[in-house]
Every structure is written in structure tokens, then in C-alpha cells.
Amino acid sequence: MSAPARKLLSRPERSASILEGAATAFASGSYASTSMDDVAAASGVTKLILYRHFDSKADLYRAVLDGVAARVAQEFVKGITAPNPRGTAARALLVAARENPDAFRLLWRHAPREPEFAAHADEVRDAAVKAAEGLLGETVKDRKVLRWAARTLVGYLVEATLNWLDAGLTGRDEEFVSRTTEGLEAIHSRWQG
């Protein structure tokens, strides 16, 4: 996580306002077309406040990406250490997506297409793929297939979450977790061996 993001996290009320506002501003257009004035207006703070926390627009964009990636990781770790970890991956993504839908969309949809942030988004995806490889490694024996399988499952989970958000199916999140997990289990059962 970036130093500015850590600094903001020490002030939760301002942190939420700035990062959510920044995510909304950036997700409504491209990185290049979004000004710090746009971010300040969406965050409900002055541009001066933004520059107290971030040296540049790029630092702020990265902090939004890092914040949502950290939330997914936090929820994932919490889930896999729970007594019943079934549905952990789907739930972790959806919790982070519900908390800040624009940041989630920014990370998984927008940032990969932004030249300045594509590599950063790839690093987040690669970390998720590495976690999936760790979970699949005991059942997907063909090492040549393992990376493909992990990338495919991460892609499935991310797209399922984005599509659920876009469908506007609020209040039915346990249905999402159940259906998505059943799909993962069906795919995984075909790949074992």
C-alpha cells in the first residue's frame, strides 16, 4: 500500500470521503480527463486538502487502487481462516465492491486500460492469481495448467462481481455468493487430477 494511502487510513472519516470521491470522479471518465478539481468536488474537500495527502493525481489514483485491493485481501484472509471458508473468494470481492463500487470498477475495469496504471492493475491481478494457485495447487496436478486455471478462476470471480454490481441486485448478495461458489466448485471439479 502506498504511503499516502496509509496516511489517509489513519483518518478514517476523511479517508473514506476522499477515496470514495476520487473513485467516483476517476470512474466517471478517464484518468487524463479527471482533474484534481473534479476529485475535490466529488470528495467534498478542497483541492488544498487533496494535496496535503497526495503529491499528485497519480498518487491518489494508486491509493484508490491499493485501498480496494487491500480490502479484498483483508476479507479473503478473514474468510479462509473462518470455521467454514466456503464462498470466501466470492464474498471477499463482493464485500469490497459493495463498500466502494466505483473503486472496485476502477481497479478491475478502468485501470487495466489506463497506460499509467495497467502495470499496477496487473500486479493486483497477479497477486490474486498467486493466491488462487496456492489454493488450486493441491488438486490441479498439471503444473502447466495451474496458472491458466488460477487466472481463469480469478477472471470468473471478478467478472461475476462486476456484473452483479451492474445488475443492481442489492439485498441478494448471499444468492450471489452461493451461485458464484457453486459455479467455481463445478469448474474446479472438472479440473482436478
C-alpha positions as CSV (number, residue, x, y, z in Angstrom):
1,M,0.0,0.0,0.0
2,S,1.3,3.4,-0.9
3,A,2.5,5.8,1.9
4,P,-0.3,8.4,1.1
5,A,-2.9,5.6,1.4
6,R,-1.5,4.5,4.8
7,K,-1.5,8.2,5.9
8,L,-5.2,8.5,5.0
9,L,-6.2,5.3,6.6
10,S,-5.1,6.9,9.9
11,R,-8.0,9.3,9.5
12,P,-10.9,7.1,8.6
13,E,-13.6,9.7,8.1
14,R,-11.6,11.8,5.7
15,S,-10.1,8.7,4.1
16,A,-13.5,7.3,3.2
17,S,-14.6,10.7,1.8
18,I,-11.5,11.3,-0.3
19,L,-11.0,7.8,-1.6
20,E,-14.7,7.3,-2.4
21,G,-14.9,10.7,-4.1
22,A,-11.7,10.1,-6.1
23,A,-13.0,6.7,-7.2
24,T,-16.3,8.2,-8.4
25,A,-14.5,11.0,-10.2
26,F,-12.0,8.7,-11.9
27,A,-14.6,6.0,-12.8
28,S,-16.8,8.6,-14.5
29,G,-14.2,9.4,-17.1
30,S,-10.6,8.6,-17.9
31,Y,-7.6,9.4,-15.7
32,A,-6.5,12.1,-18.1
33,S,-9.9,13.8,-18.3
34,T,-10.4,13.9,-14.5
35,S,-8.9,16.9,-12.8
36,M,-8.0,17.3,-9.1
37,D,-10.8,19.9,-9.0
38,D,-13.2,17.1,-10.1
39,V,-11.8,14.8,-7.4
40,A,-12.1,17.6,-4.7
41,A,-15.7,18.3,-5.7
42,A,-16.6,14.6,-5.6
43,S,-14.9,14.2,-2.3
44,G,-16.4,17.2,-0.6
45,V,-13.0,18.7,0.2
46,T,-10.8,21.4,-1.2
47,K,-8.0,20.8,-3.6
48,L,-5.6,22.0,-0.9
49,I,-6.7,19.1,1.3
50,L,-6.1,16.7,-1.5
51,Y,-2.6,18.0,-2.0
52,R,-1.9,17.7,1.7
53,H,-2.3,14.0,1.4
54,F,-1.1,13.3,-2.2
55,D,1.7,14.7,-4.2
56,S,-0.1,14.1,-7.4
57,K,-3.2,12.9,-9.1
58,A,-1.3,9.6,-9.9
59,D,-0.6,9.1,-6.2
60,L,-4.3,9.5,-5.5
61,Y,-5.3,7.1,-8.2
62,R,-2.9,4.5,-6.9
63,A,-4.2,5.0,-3.4
64,V,-7.7,4.2,-4.6
65,L,-6.5,1.0,-6.3
66,D,-4.4,0.0,-3.3
67,G,-7.3,0.6,-0.9
68,V,-9.8,-1.6,-2.7
69,A,-7.1,-4.3,-3.3
70,A,-6.3,-4.2,0.4
71,R,-10.0,-4.6,1.4
72,V,-10.3,-7.7,-0.9
73,A,-7.2,-9.2,0.6
74,Q,-8.4,-8.4,4.2
75,E,-11.8,-10.1,3.6
76,F,-10.1,-13.0,1.9
77,V,-7.8,-13.7,4.8
78,K,-10.7,-13.3,7.2
79,G,-12.7,-15.8,5.2
80,I,-10.2,-18.5,4.8
81,T,-9.4,-18.5,8.5
82,A,-13.1,-18.8,9.4
83,P,-14.6,-22.2,10.5
84,N,-16.5,-22.6,7.2
85,P,-14.4,-20.9,4.4
86,R,-16.8,-21.9,1.6
87,G,-17.6,-18.9,-0.5
88,T,-14.7,-16.9,0.7
89,A,-13.4,-15.7,-2.6
90,A,-16.8,-14.5,-3.9
91,R,-17.7,-12.9,-0.6
92,A,-14.3,-11.1,-0.3
93,L,-14.7,-9.5,-3.7
94,L,-18.4,-8.6,-3.2
95,V,-17.8,-7.0,0.3
96,A,-15.1,-4.7,-1.2
97,A,-17.2,-4.0,-4.2
98,R,-20.3,-3.1,-2.1
99,E,-18.2,-0.8,0.2
100,N,-16.9,1.2,-2.7
101,P,-18.3,0.1,-6.1
102,D,-16.6,2.9,-8.1
103,A,-13.2,1.9,-6.6
104,F,-13.8,-1.7,-7.4
105,R,-14.8,-0.9,-11.0
106,L,-11.7,1.4,-11.2
107,L,-9.4,-1.4,-10.2
108,W,-10.8,-4.1,-12.4
109,R,-12.2,-2.3,-15.4
110,H,-10.6,1.1,-15.8
111,A,-7.1,0.8,-14.5
112,P,-6.1,-2.1,-16.9
113,R,-6.9,0.2,-19.8
114,E,-5.1,3.3,-18.4
115,P,-1.5,3.3,-19.7
116,E,-0.2,4.8,-16.5
117,F,-1.8,2.2,-14.3
118,A,-2.1,-1.0,-16.4
119,A,1.0,-2.5,-14.8
120,H,-0.3,-1.6,-11.3
121,A,-3.6,-3.3,-12.1
122,D,-1.7,-6.3,-13.4
123,E,0.2,-6.6,-10.1
124,V,-3.0,-6.7,-8.2
125,R,-4.4,-9.4,-10.6
126,D,-1.2,-11.4,-10.4
127,A,-1.4,-11.4,-6.5
128,A,-4.9,-12.7,-6.8
129,V,-3.8,-15.3,-9.3
130,K,-0.9,-16.4,-7.0
131,A,-3.4,-16.8,-4.1
132,A,-5.7,-18.9,-6.4
133,E,-2.7,-21.0,-7.5
134,G,-1.9,-21.7,-3.8
135,L,-5.5,-22.9,-3.3
136,L,-5.6,-25.0,-6.5
137,G,-2.1,-26.4,-6.3
138,E,-3.1,-29.5,-4.4
139,T,-5.9,-30.5,-6.8
140,V,-4.7,-29.3,-10.2
141,K,-1.7,-31.6,-10.6
142,D,-0.6,-30.5,-14.1
143,R,1.6,-27.5,-13.3
144,K,1.3,-26.3,-16.9
145,V,-2.4,-25.9,-16.4
146,L,-2.3,-24.4,-12.9
147,R,-1.5,-20.8,-13.9
148,W,-4.2,-20.9,-16.6
149,A,-6.7,-22.4,-14.1
150,A,-5.9,-19.7,-11.5
151,R,-6.2,-16.9,-14.0
152,T,-9.4,-18.2,-15.3
153,L,-11.0,-18.5,-11.9
154,V,-9.9,-15.0,-10.9
155,G,-11.3,-13.7,-14.1
156,Y,-14.6,-15.5,-13.5
157,L,-14.9,-14.1,-10.0
158,V,-14.0,-10.6,-10.9
159,E,-16.4,-10.5,-13.9
160,A,-19.2,-12.2,-11.9
161,T,-18.8,-9.5,-9.2
162,L,-18.7,-6.6,-11.7
163,N,-21.8,-8.0,-13.5
164,W,-23.7,-8.4,-10.2
165,L,-22.9,-4.8,-9.3
166,D,-24.1,-3.7,-12.7
167,A,-27.3,-5.7,-12.4
168,G,-28.2,-3.8,-9.3
169,L,-29.2,-6.8,-7.3
170,T,-28.8,-5.3,-3.9
171,G,-30.2,-7.3,-1.0
172,R,-29.4,-10.6,-2.7
173,D,-25.7,-10.8,-2.0
174,E,-25.9,-14.3,-0.3
175,E,-27.5,-15.5,-3.5
176,F,-24.5,-14.2,-5.5
177,V,-22.1,-15.9,-3.1
178,S,-24.0,-19.2,-3.3
179,R,-24.4,-19.2,-7.1
180,T,-20.8,-18.0,-7.8
181,T,-19.3,-20.5,-5.4
182,E,-21.4,-23.3,-6.9
183,G,-20.0,-22.3,-10.3
184,L,-16.4,-22.3,-9.0
185,E,-16.9,-25.7,-7.5
186,A,-18.3,-27.1,-10.7
187,I,-15.4,-25.7,-12.8
188,H,-12.8,-26.8,-10.2
189,S,-14.2,-30.4,-10.0
190,R,-13.6,-30.8,-13.8
191,W,-10.0,-29.6,-13.5
192,Q,-8.9,-31.9,-10.7
193,G,-6.3,-34.5,-11.5
